[in-house]
Amino acid sequence: MNHTEAARLTSPSLKPCRAVLIPDEGMSALSEDYFRSAHHLRAEGATHTLVIEDGAGRALRVPLIVRPIDGTPYHDAISPYGYPGGRLDGLNDVPKDAVDWTDTGLVSLFVRDRVVGPQCFAGGTERNAVFFIDPRLPIEFQAEARRQMRRNTRLGFVSTCVPMREASHEEREGFKDVYRQTMVRDGAQSRYFFSDAYFEELFSSPVAWLATTRAPDGHIASSGVGVTSDGVLHYYLGGTADADLARSPAKNTVFGALVELGTQLGLPFHLGGGVKPGDGLEQFKRSFSNASSHLHTHEVICEPTVYARLSEGRGDKGFFPAYRAPGN
């Protein structure tokens, strides 16, 4: 290892790094990766970029949504949905206690990090297991899943996958329809019922693909979106029409069309994880995967005295920030 490489891998200085908030809708953190793209940040309503500099020309840039804390003059911040992490301009795995948070004006900060590669901050919280189908490793699906996929093909179900910007209006509207049917069926939280404006940003992305599985009569039975970010093809959103659930066409969409896309791109296909560790969804995804990792988040208390006062009497529910715990 030469001197330059050694310097790049050295931990940040123990002198406090300076953290500032820039009200630029996350634009200082832009990259070609979907979760830090202008399309995603606009869709999510990003408001600021957190910039941390170490005084040696290195920086970490994290897109954030800054929020008022109801009933107080204070604010906190959270990452946009997905796995945005931050743009690493020579700085990563920053110790949280090596940062001077004063100038941010935030009470607390919650960051969702990328699922592979270097992290924004050191000592992240390990969350749910997440699973991958890596085309560089042997891929072997369950016999029952292979049988269902072959049966659907035999019955006349047809799957296609195209860059999102080349998808037809009918394919895009069909995706929204089956996605929303699925959210209703699953009793999803309101934040997952994305607006048409949100979808238009997604549909405009150059790093998004739409996989569609049609039933024998031509209607859209299942649809899913893959996006590339940080060297991974992510299964981002998808759904199945109520009328087609019995045939499980999503297996053709996900484990057929999108896995094939990952192979063509030479990228691991990220399936995500379960809702809770060890639940049925996690076990299902584990059964298809040939690699795994964990989701990591970072919880930062920028103003300890204010945080303690706002959280007083809330109890320890394992939620961060405590003063926003459901039921409070």
Residue, then its C-alpha position, 0 to 999 in steps of 0.5 A: m500500500n502506498h502513502t496515498e492509499a494509506a492516507r485515504l484509509t486513515s480514520p478521521s482526525l480526532k479533532p472535531c469535524r465541522a457539521v453544517l446544514i445547507p438549505d439546498e434540497g439535498m443538491s450538494a449530495l447529488s450523485e448518479d445513484y438513485f437514492r441520491s439523485a435529483h429525482h428521488l430527493r425531489a420526490e421525497g421532499a429533501t430540504h437540506t444537505l448535511v455537510i461534514e468537513d475535516g479541515a483537510g479537504r475531505a467531506l461527507r454530504v448527507p441529504l436530509i429532510v429537516r422537520p419542525i418538532d410540533g409544539t416546540p421551536y426546535h427541529d430534527a432531521i431524517s434521511p429520505y426513504g430508501y438507502p441514501g447514506g451520503r456522498l463520500d468525498g473522501l470522508n466516511d465512517v466518521p465517529k459521531d463524537a468527533v463532530d461538532w453538531t452545534d451549527t446544525g441547529l438540530v436536536s437529533l438526526f436519523v440517517r439511513d445508510r447504504v446496504v453495501g460499502p463504506q458507511c457515513f458514520a462509525g458504529g451504526t445500529e445494525r437493523n434487519a438482515v437484507f438479502f441479495i441475489d448475486p450473479r457472481l455466485p451460484i443461483e438456485f431457486q426453490a423447486e416450488a418457486r421454479r415450478q410456479m414460474r414455469r406454470n405461469t409461463r406455460l399458461g401464457f403469462v409474459s414478463t418484460c423489463v425495460p428502462m423506466r423512461e421507455a415504458s409505455h403510459e399503460e405500463r406505468e399506470g398499470f404499475k401504479d394500480v397494482y402497487r396501490q392494490t397491494m398497499v391496501r391489501d397489506g394495510a400499509q402506512s399512509r406514507y407508502f401511498f405515494s402521489d402521482a407527482y412522486f411516481e412521475e419523478l421515479f418514472s423520469s429517472p435514468v437509473a430505474w427499470l420497470a418489470t411487467t408481468r401480463a396475464p394471458d388476456g394481456h392485463i398487468a398482473s404484477s409489476g416491479v421497479g428496480v433502481t441502481s444505487d451504490g453498485v446494487l440493483h435494488y427492488y424498490l417498489g412493486g405489487t400484484a393485482d388482487a385478481d391474480l394473487a393465486r398465480s403468484p405472478a410476482k415471482n416471474t416479475v422479481f425472480g425472473a425479469l429483475v434477476e435477469l436484469g441484475t445479471q445483465l448489469g453485473l450487479p447484485f440484486h437487492l431484495g430487501g428484508g422483512v418487516k421485523p427480524g425473523d418474520g415470514l417475509e424475511q424467511f421468504k427472501r432468505s430462501f431465494s438469496n445467495a448473499s446477505s448483509h444488514l441495514h444500518t442506521h445512525e442515531v445522533i443526538c445533537e443537543p443532549t439537553v434539549y433531547a432529554r427534556l423533549s423525551e422526558g417521561r416517554g419511556d424506552k420504546g426503542f424508537f428514535p427519536a424517543y419524543r416521536a415514538p408512536g403513541n406519544 
